[in-house]
Amino acid sequence: AEKVLGYDLLSLCLEGPRDALDRTQHCQPAVFVASLAAVEKLNHLQPEVRGRGGPAGGRGGGASGLPRGAAEAPLGSLSPQVVERCVAAAGYSVGEFAALVFAGALGFAEALYAVKVRAEAMQKASEAVPSGMLSVVGRREANYKFACLEARKHCESLGIENPVCTVSNYLFPDSRVIAGHLQALEFLQENARKYYFKRTKMLPVSGAFHTRLMEPAVEPLAEVLKSIEIQKPLLCVYSNVDGKKYMHSKHIEKLLVKQVVSPVLWEQTMHSVYQRKQGTEFPYTYEVGPGNQLGAILKQCNLKAWKQYKHVDALEDEEAADT
Protein backbone atom coordinates (compact mmCIF):
# COMPACT_ATOMS: atom_id res chain seq x y z
CA ALA A 1 0.00 0.00 0.00
CA GLU A 2 2.82 2.40 0.85
CA LYS A 3 4.34 2.00 -2.63
CA VAL A 4 1.06 2.88 -4.32
CA LEU A 5 0.06 5.71 -1.99
CA GLY A 6 3.45 7.31 -1.41
CA TYR A 7 3.01 7.48 2.37
CA ASP A 8 2.94 5.12 5.37
CA LEU A 9 -0.77 4.28 5.69
CA LEU A 10 -0.31 1.81 8.57
CA SER A 11 1.54 4.38 10.65
CA LEU A 12 -1.16 6.96 9.93
CA CYS A 13 -3.90 4.51 11.00
CA LEU A 14 -2.13 3.43 14.20
CA GLU A 15 -0.44 6.63 15.28
CA GLY A 16 -2.34 9.46 13.57
CA PRO A 17 -2.64 12.35 13.71
CA ARG A 18 -6.41 11.79 13.70
CA ASP A 19 -7.24 14.96 11.77
CA ALA A 20 -4.94 13.83 8.95
CA LEU A 21 -6.55 10.36 8.89
CA ASP A 22 -10.02 11.92 8.77
CA ARG A 23 -9.19 13.83 5.59
CA THR A 24 -10.93 12.27 2.59
CA GLN A 25 -7.67 11.72 0.70
CA HIS A 26 -6.37 9.50 3.53
CA CYS A 27 -9.62 8.12 4.95
CA GLN A 28 -10.77 6.39 1.76
CA PRO A 29 -7.55 4.40 1.18
CA ALA A 30 -7.51 3.54 4.89
CA VAL A 31 -11.04 2.12 4.79
CA PHE A 32 -10.28 0.20 1.59
CA VAL A 33 -7.12 -1.43 2.96
CA ALA A 34 -8.56 -2.07 6.43
CA SER A 35 -11.62 -3.75 4.90
CA LEU A 36 -9.51 -6.19 2.88
CA ALA A 37 -7.24 -6.80 5.86
CA ALA A 38 -10.35 -7.82 7.80
CA VAL A 39 -11.26 -10.23 4.99
CA GLU A 40 -7.84 -11.84 5.46
CA LYS A 41 -8.45 -12.06 9.18
CA LEU A 42 -11.83 -13.71 8.60
CA ASN A 43 -10.18 -16.17 6.23
CA HIS A 44 -7.80 -17.28 8.98
CA LEU A 45 -10.22 -17.45 11.90
CA GLN A 46 -10.85 -20.88 13.38
CA PRO A 47 -14.01 -22.60 12.04
CA GLU A 48 -15.71 -22.42 15.43
CA VAL A 49 -15.21 -18.64 15.41
CA ARG A 50 -16.34 -18.23 11.81
CA GLY A 51 -19.41 -20.36 12.33
CA ARG A 52 -20.39 -19.05 15.74
CA GLY A 53 -24.14 -18.96 16.30
CA GLY A 54 -24.93 -21.96 14.13
CA PRO A 55 -23.65 -24.04 11.24
CA ALA A 56 -20.80 -22.29 9.47
CA GLY A 57 -21.00 -20.84 6.01
CA GLY A 58 -23.88 -18.69 4.89
CA ARG A 59 -24.00 -15.37 3.20
CA GLY A 60 -21.34 -13.28 4.90
CA GLY A 61 -20.66 -9.57 5.31
CA GLY A 62 -18.15 -7.43 3.51
CA ALA A 63 -16.14 -4.26 3.40
CA SER A 64 -16.69 -0.46 3.34
CA GLY A 65 -18.45 1.76 5.83
CA LEU A 66 -19.82 4.96 5.85
CA PRO A 67 -17.55 3.73 3.98
CA ARG A 68 -17.38 -0.01 4.65
CA GLY A 69 -19.02 -3.11 3.09
CA ALA A 70 -20.66 -6.47 3.50
CA ALA A 71 -20.65 -9.98 2.07
CA GLU A 72 -22.69 -13.13 2.50
CA ALA A 73 -22.09 -16.92 2.45
CA PRO A 74 -24.66 -19.79 2.51
CA LEU A 75 -25.67 -21.70 5.62
CA GLY A 76 -24.62 -25.30 5.61
CA SER A 77 -22.80 -28.02 7.47
CA LEU A 78 -19.57 -27.22 9.33
CA SER A 79 -17.73 -24.94 7.00
CA PRO A 80 -14.62 -24.98 5.00
CA GLN A 81 -13.56 -21.32 4.57
CA VAL A 82 -16.34 -18.77 5.00
CA VAL A 83 -14.61 -16.54 2.47
CA GLU A 84 -14.46 -19.36 -0.09
CA ARG A 85 -18.17 -20.00 0.36
CA CYS A 86 -19.26 -16.38 0.15
CA VAL A 87 -21.97 -15.89 -2.47
CA ALA A 88 -22.50 -12.12 -2.47
CA ALA A 89 -20.79 -8.90 -1.47
CA ALA A 90 -21.56 -5.19 -1.25
CA GLY A 91 -19.52 -2.19 -0.21
CA TYR A 92 -20.68 1.16 1.11
CA SER A 93 -19.29 4.02 -1.00
CA VAL A 94 -15.51 3.49 -1.28
CA GLY A 95 -16.08 0.02 0.21
CA GLU A 96 -17.48 -1.01 -3.16
CA PHE A 97 -13.91 -1.09 -4.46
CA ALA A 98 -12.97 -3.50 -1.65
CA ALA A 99 -15.99 -5.68 -2.46
CA LEU A 100 -14.92 -5.85 -6.12
CA VAL A 101 -11.35 -6.81 -5.19
CA PHE A 102 -12.74 -9.51 -2.90
CA ALA A 103 -14.88 -10.78 -5.80
CA GLY A 104 -11.91 -10.93 -8.17
CA ALA A 105 -13.09 -8.13 -10.44
CA LEU A 106 -10.24 -5.75 -9.56
CA GLY A 107 -6.61 -6.29 -8.58
CA PHE A 108 -5.56 -4.91 -5.19
CA ALA A 109 -2.85 -2.50 -6.36
CA GLU A 110 -4.88 -1.17 -9.29
CA ALA A 111 -7.97 -0.68 -7.12
CA LEU A 112 -5.93 1.05 -4.41
CA TYR A 113 -4.53 3.46 -6.99
CA ALA A 114 -8.06 4.17 -8.26
CA VAL A 115 -9.18 4.81 -4.68
CA LYS A 116 -6.22 7.17 -4.19
CA VAL A 117 -7.17 9.18 -7.29
CA ARG A 118 -10.86 9.16 -6.30
CA ALA A 119 -10.09 10.33 -2.75
CA GLU A 120 -7.76 13.12 -3.82
CA ALA A 121 -10.21 14.35 -6.47
CA MET A 122 -13.12 14.29 -4.02
CA GLN A 123 -11.01 16.13 -1.44
CA LYS A 124 -10.23 18.82 -4.00
CA ALA A 125 -13.89 19.09 -5.05
CA SER A 126 -15.03 19.40 -1.44
CA GLU A 127 -12.61 22.27 -0.82
CA ALA A 128 -14.05 24.25 -3.73
CA VAL A 129 -17.47 24.80 -2.09
CA PRO A 130 -18.47 25.07 1.60
CA SER A 131 -20.54 21.89 1.82
CA GLY A 132 -21.23 18.89 4.01
CA MET A 133 -23.54 16.03 4.94
CA LEU A 134 -26.39 15.89 7.44
CA SER A 135 -27.63 12.64 8.97
CA VAL A 136 -31.40 12.70 9.46
CA VAL A 137 -33.83 10.39 11.24
CA GLY A 138 -37.35 11.44 10.32
CA ARG A 139 -40.89 10.62 11.27
CA ARG A 140 -43.13 8.79 8.83
CA GLU A 141 -44.57 12.11 7.70
CA ALA A 142 -41.14 13.45 6.68
CA ASN A 143 -40.89 14.55 3.04
CA TYR A 144 -37.16 14.74 2.31
CA LYS A 145 -37.51 15.98 -1.26
CA PHE A 146 -39.75 18.86 -0.20
CA ALA A 147 -37.39 19.78 2.65
CA CYS A 148 -34.43 19.81 0.24
CA LEU A 149 -36.39 21.93 -2.23
CA GLU A 150 -37.12 24.56 0.42
CA ALA A 151 -33.50 24.47 1.58
CA ARG A 152 -32.37 25.17 -2.00
CA LYS A 153 -34.83 28.09 -2.23
CA HIS A 154 -33.36 29.45 1.00
CA CYS A 155 -29.88 29.27 -0.52
CA GLU A 156 -31.09 31.12 -3.61
CA SER A 157 -32.46 33.87 -1.36
CA LEU A 158 -28.93 34.21 0.01
CA GLY A 159 -27.57 34.71 -3.49
CA ILE A 160 -26.16 31.20 -3.98
CA GLU A 161 -26.49 30.20 -7.62
CA ASN A 162 -27.59 26.68 -8.53
CA PRO A 163 -27.51 25.42 -4.91
CA VAL A 164 -27.25 21.73 -4.04
CA CYS A 165 -29.31 19.99 -1.34
CA THR A 166 -30.38 16.41 -1.93
CA VAL A 167 -30.59 12.96 -0.36
CA SER A 168 -27.16 11.38 -0.82
CA ASN A 169 -27.54 8.18 1.23
CA TYR A 170 -30.56 5.95 1.85
CA LEU A 171 -29.66 4.09 5.04
CA PHE A 172 -32.78 2.42 6.45
CA PRO A 173 -36.50 3.26 6.73
CA ASP A 174 -36.85 6.85 7.99
CA SER A 175 -33.10 7.49 7.92
CA ARG A 176 -31.34 9.48 5.23
CA VAL A 177 -28.19 11.51 4.74
CA ILE A 178 -28.76 14.86 3.05
CA ALA A 179 -25.81 16.57 1.38
CA GLY A 180 -25.21 19.95 -0.18
CA HIS A 181 -24.26 23.55 0.54
CA LEU A 182 -23.65 24.23 4.23
CA GLN A 183 -26.26 26.98 4.27
CA ALA A 184 -28.90 24.48 3.11
CA LEU A 185 -27.97 21.98 5.80
CA GLU A 186 -28.02 24.68 8.49
CA PHE A 187 -31.49 25.70 7.28
CA LEU A 188 -32.73 22.11 7.63
CA GLN A 189 -31.34 21.83 11.15
CA GLU A 190 -33.00 25.09 12.18
CA ASN A 191 -36.34 23.96 10.71
CA ALA A 192 -36.14 20.28 11.68
CA ARG A 193 -39.54 20.22 13.44
CA LYS A 194 -41.28 21.75 10.43
CA TYR A 195 -40.06 18.88 8.24
CA TYR A 196 -40.77 16.15 10.84
CA PHE A 197 -37.08 15.39 11.45
CA LYS A 198 -36.64 13.68 14.83
CA ARG A 199 -32.83 13.93 14.88
CA THR A 200 -30.25 15.70 12.77
CA LYS A 201 -26.47 15.53 13.03
CA MET A 202 -23.72 16.97 10.87
CA LEU A 203 -21.30 14.26 9.76
CA PRO A 204 -17.54 14.77 10.22
CA VAL A 205 -16.82 14.89 6.48
CA SER A 206 -15.38 17.64 4.34
CA GLY A 207 -17.85 17.73 1.46
CA ALA A 208 -21.18 16.84 -0.13
CA PHE A 209 -20.25 13.38 -1.34
CA HIS A 210 -22.53 11.55 -3.78
CA THR A 211 -23.98 14.79 -5.16
CA ARG A 212 -23.18 16.84 -8.28
CA LEU A 213 -20.77 18.94 -6.20
CA MET A 214 -18.41 15.99 -6.74
CA GLU A 215 -18.54 16.34 -10.55
CA PRO A 216 -14.89 17.55 -10.71
CA ALA A 217 -13.88 14.10 -9.36
CA VAL A 218 -15.65 12.18 -12.14
CA GLU A 219 -13.14 12.62 -14.95
CA PRO A 220 -9.97 11.73 -12.95
CA LEU A 221 -11.58 8.49 -11.74
CA ALA A 222 -12.97 7.65 -15.19
CA GLU A 223 -9.50 8.02 -16.74
CA VAL A 224 -7.93 5.68 -14.17
CA LEU A 225 -10.66 3.04 -14.55
CA LYS A 226 -10.17 3.04 -18.33
CA SER A 227 -6.55 1.96 -17.79
CA ILE A 228 -7.39 -0.84 -15.34
CA GLU A 229 -8.26 -4.40 -16.30
CA ILE A 230 -11.66 -5.23 -14.87
CA GLN A 231 -12.95 -8.80 -14.77
CA LYS A 232 -16.45 -10.15 -14.33
CA PRO A 233 -16.91 -10.77 -10.55
CA LEU A 234 -16.64 -14.38 -9.38
CA LEU A 235 -19.62 -13.82 -7.08
CA CYS A 236 -22.54 -11.36 -6.93
CA VAL A 237 -21.52 -7.79 -6.11
CA TYR A 238 -24.25 -5.20 -5.65
CA SER A 239 -23.89 -1.63 -6.89
CA ASN A 240 -24.58 1.43 -4.70
CA VAL A 241 -26.03 3.23 -7.72
CA ASP A 242 -29.05 1.00 -8.34
CA GLY A 243 -28.92 -1.71 -5.67
CA LYS A 244 -28.57 -4.40 -8.36
CA LYS A 245 -25.87 -6.94 -9.27
CA TYR A 246 -23.01 -5.94 -11.52
CA MET A 247 -23.34 -7.73 -14.85
CA HIS A 248 -19.96 -7.29 -16.60
CA SER A 249 -16.70 -5.29 -16.58
CA LYS A 250 -18.00 -2.29 -18.57
CA HIS A 251 -20.97 -2.12 -16.21
CA ILE A 252 -18.55 -1.91 -13.26
CA GLU A 253 -16.46 0.82 -14.89
CA LYS A 254 -19.54 2.90 -15.71
CA LEU A 255 -21.23 2.64 -12.31
CA LEU A 256 -18.09 3.19 -10.21
CA VAL A 257 -17.76 6.56 -11.93
CA LYS A 258 -21.48 7.34 -11.64
CA GLN A 259 -21.41 6.43 -7.93
CA VAL A 260 -19.32 9.53 -7.11
CA VAL A 261 -22.23 11.84 -8.00
CA SER A 262 -25.17 9.50 -7.24
CA PRO A 263 -26.90 8.69 -3.95
CA VAL A 264 -25.90 5.49 -2.17
CA LEU A 265 -28.94 3.20 -2.25
CA TRP A 266 -27.88 1.10 0.73
CA GLU A 267 -31.37 0.38 2.07
CA GLN A 268 -32.45 -0.79 -1.39
CA THR A 269 -29.28 -2.89 -1.69
CA MET A 270 -30.02 -4.65 1.60
CA HIS A 271 -33.49 -5.55 0.33
CA SER A 272 -31.96 -6.97 -2.87
CA VAL A 273 -29.31 -8.98 -1.04
CA TYR A 274 -31.68 -10.58 1.47
CA GLN A 275 -34.74 -11.11 -0.71
CA ARG A 276 -35.79 -14.77 -0.43
CA LYS A 277 -38.82 -17.02 -0.23
CA GLN A 278 -40.67 -17.08 3.07
CA GLY A 279 -39.30 -19.76 5.36
CA THR A 280 -35.83 -19.75 3.76
CA GLU A 281 -33.02 -19.39 6.29
CA PHE A 282 -30.98 -16.22 6.26
CA PRO A 283 -27.25 -16.60 5.63
CA TYR A 284 -24.39 -15.45 7.83
CA THR A 285 -23.41 -11.86 7.18
CA TYR A 286 -19.95 -10.46 7.94
CA GLU A 287 -19.14 -6.77 8.05
CA VAL A 288 -15.41 -6.46 7.48
CA GLY A 289 -13.54 -3.26 8.22
CA PRO A 290 -13.42 -0.42 10.75
CA GLY A 291 -16.64 0.30 12.63
CA ASN A 292 -19.94 -1.58 12.72
CA GLN A 293 -22.33 1.02 11.28
CA LEU A 294 -23.48 -1.33 8.52
CA GLY A 295 -24.53 -3.88 11.12
CA ALA A 296 -26.62 -1.23 12.89
CA ILE A 297 -28.22 -0.33 9.55
CA LEU A 298 -28.90 -4.01 8.76
CA LYS A 299 -30.68 -4.39 12.10
CA GLN A 300 -33.06 -1.58 11.10
CA CYS A 301 -33.56 -2.98 7.57
CA ASN A 302 -33.89 -6.68 8.33
CA LEU A 303 -33.87 -7.94 11.92
CA LYS A 304 -33.89 -11.62 10.91
CA ALA A 305 -30.84 -11.20 8.69
CA TRP A 306 -29.07 -9.21 11.43
CA LYS A 307 -29.35 -12.15 13.82
CA GLN A 308 -26.76 -13.96 11.66
CA TYR A 309 -24.45 -10.90 11.56
CA LYS A 310 -20.86 -10.62 12.79
CA HIS A 311 -18.33 -7.79 12.60
CA VAL A 312 -14.66 -8.46 11.84
CA ASP A 313 -12.06 -5.70 12.33
CA ALA A 314 -8.44 -6.41 11.39
CA LEU A 315 -7.13 -4.41 14.37
CA GLU A 316 -9.60 -5.64 16.97
CA ASP A 317 -8.89 -8.56 19.30
CA GLU A 318 -11.57 -11.22 18.85
CA GLU A 319 -11.97 -11.95 22.55
CA ALA A 320 -12.30 -8.24 23.33
CA ALA A 321 -14.87 -7.89 20.58
CA ASP A 322 -17.04 -10.59 22.10
CA THR A 323 -17.05 -9.17 25.65
N, C-alpha and C positions, 0 to 999 in steps of 0.2 A: 504493500500500500504506500509506503514512504517513497518508493521509486516513482510511482505514478503521480502522487500528490505533490511531491517536492517538500514535504515537511513531516515531522514525526507525529503521526496521528495518535499512536498509542500513548505517547507521553502527554499529549494534549488531553486525551480522554481521562487519564489517570491523575494527572497533576494540574491540569488547567493551564492558564486561568479560565474560570467558568465563563466570563463574558466573551472570551475569544471562542470557546467551544460553542456558545449559543449563537454565534454569527452563522447565518445561512450557509456561507461558503465552507465552513468547517463542520457544521451540524449535519448536513446531508451526507457527506462522505462517512462521518462517524456512525450515523444510523445504519447506513448501507453495510459497512464492514462489521459492525457489532451484530447485526441481524444474521449475517452469514456465519459469523463466529459461533453464534448460539445454535445454528443448524449443526455445525460440527460437534458442539457439545452434546446436543440431542442424539446425534449419531453414535456417540461413544458412551452414553448412559447405559447402565445395566438394564436388562429387560424388565426386571421387577420395578424399576423406577419409571421406565418408559411406559409400561402398561398399567401403572398404578390406577386403581379405581375400577378395574375390570380386565377383561381379556385384552391383550395388547394389540396394537395395530390401529385401524380406524382412520378416519379423516383427521389430519393433524394440522396444527396452526403454524403460521409462517412469520414473515419478517416485514418490518416497516413500522410506523407508529404515527403518532400524529407527527411524524412518519414511522410506522413499523409495518408488519404484515402478518399473514396467517396462512396455514396450510392444513390439509386434512388427509387422514389415512384410514382405510376401512377396518371395522371391528372384525375380530376373528379369533382363532386359537392363539396360544402363546406365540408372541411375535418373533420373526426375525427382526431386521432393522425397521424401526418406525419410518425413518426417512426413505428407505427403499420401497416401502409399501404406501407411501403418500400418493393420493390420487388427485389432489387439487391444491392450489396455492393462490394467495392474493396478497398484495402489498399495499399499504396505505401511503399514497403520495410517492415519495422517493423509494419507499419500501417495495414498490412494484418492480424496480430494477433488481432488487435482491430476490424477489420471487421468480423473476425470469432467469436469473443465474442459477438458482436452485433447480429450475425446470429444464436446464440445459439449453435455453434459447440464446443466452448471452454468455460470453466468457467473462471471468472475474475481472481481469485487468482492463479489458475494453469497456465493460460496464462501469467500473470505477472511474475511468477517465471521462466517460459520458456524464456521470454524476458530478464530477468535479466541474466540468464545463457548465452543466445545468445550474449548479449551486452558485457559481461565480456570476453567471448571467442574471440569475434571479436576485442575487444580492445587489448587483448594480442597478437593476430595474427598480428594486424597492427603495433605493436611495434617491431615485429621481423624483419621487412624489411622496409627501407625507401620508402614509397609509398604514393599515393594520388589519387585524382580524378580531372579531368579537364572537365569543361563544355564547349561545342563547339557548335557554330551556324555556319553552313557551307553553301556554295553556292550549287546550284543544281549539279555542277560538282564534288563536294567533294566525295572522295572515302575513307571512314573511315577505311576499312579493309586494304587497301594499305598503308595508313598513319601509321597505327599501326604496320604493318609488317616492314616498314622502321625504325620505332622507336625501335622495338625490335632488328633489325640488328645493330643499333647505340649502343644499350646497350651491345650487344655481343662484339662490337669493343672496349668497355671500360672494357671488362673482366667479365661482369655480366653473369653468367651461367643461362640458362633457363629463360630469362627475360619475364615479363608479361606486355602487353599493349594491351588492348582490349576494345570494347564498352561494358559498364556495365549498361547503362540506355538508353532506347529509349524513348525520351520525346514527341516530336512532329516532323512533317516533317522538315528536315534539322536541327534538334537539337538532340545532343547526349551527353552523359557523357562518357568520356574515362578514364579508370582506369588502374593503373599499377605502375611500378617502377618510382620513381621521375625523374630519368634521362631520361626516355622515354617521360614523360609529358613535361619536359623542352625542349626536342628536338622538340616536336610538336609545342610548343609555338614559338620557334625560327624560325620554318619553316612553320608557319601558312599560309602565302601567297602561298607557293608552293603547299599546299594541299587544297587550296580554302576554308580555314576557315575564316569567316568574323570576328568572335569574339571568344576569348578563355579566360577562367577565372578559376583559381584554386579554388576549393571548400574548405571551412573551415572544412575539415574532416581529421581524423588521419590515414586513410588507404585506400587501394584499395578494397572497398566493392563490392560484387557481382562479384568477380573474383576468380581464384584458389588460390590466396594469402590468402584467407579466409578458406582454407581447414582445418587448425587446429581447427576451430570453429565448424566443421560439427559434429564430434563425440559427444562432450558435449551436443549439442542441440538434436541430435538424441536420446541419452540416456534419456533425460528429456521427450521428446515427447512420448517415449515408455511407460512411467509411467503415462501418463495423459489420462484420458477418453475423447475421441473425438467423438462427435455426428455428424450425417449428418446435414448440415446447414438447417435452416428453410426457408431460401430464397437463391437466387443465389449469390454466392461469386466467384469472378473471381481471378484466380491465376496470380501472377507476372511472373511465369516461362513460361507459354505458352499462357496467355491471354484468357484462357477458364474457364468454370465453374468447380468448384470442384464437384466430383461425389459422394464420400463416405469418411468415416473417414480415411481409410488407404491411400487414395489418398491425403488427407490433410497432414497427417504425412510425407509422402514421399516428397511432393513438398515443404513443409515448410523447410525441411532440404536442399533440392536441391537449394532453392532460395538463400541461403547464398553464393553460388559459381556460380550462374547463373545471366545473365543480367536481369534487370527489363524491361519487355515488356509493358511499360505503354501506349505508343501510340497504340499498337496493342490491348491492353485491352479496351481502349476507343472506338475503332472501334467495338469491340465485344459488349460492353455494349449498344451502341447507334444505332446499326444496326436495321433498321426497313423499312417497305414498304414506298415508296414515298407517301407523303401526310399525313402520320401518325404524330400526334403531339408528340413533345418531352416532356419527363417528367420533373418534378422539380428535380434538382440535388443539394445536400447539401454537402459541404466540411466541415467536422467537425474536429477541432483541431487547433493547432497553425500555423499561416501563411496561405496564400492563393495561394501558388505556383501551386497547382493542378488546381485551377480555371483558372490561366493564361495559363496553358498547355491545358486545355479543350478548351479555346478560340481559340488556334492555331489549335487544332485537329478538332473541330466541333463548328462553330460559332452559329449555330441554337440551339444546345444543351446548349451552354453557356448562351444563353439569358434567360434560366430558372434556372440559377445557383445562389446559395446563400452560403455565408461563415458563419459558426457559430463557435465562439471561446468562450470557457467556461469563460475566464477571461476578455473578452471584453464587454463593455457596448453596448447594442443594438443601442441606440440612437446615440452614438458616432460613431458606425460602419456605420451608414447610412448617416452621414454628410460628 
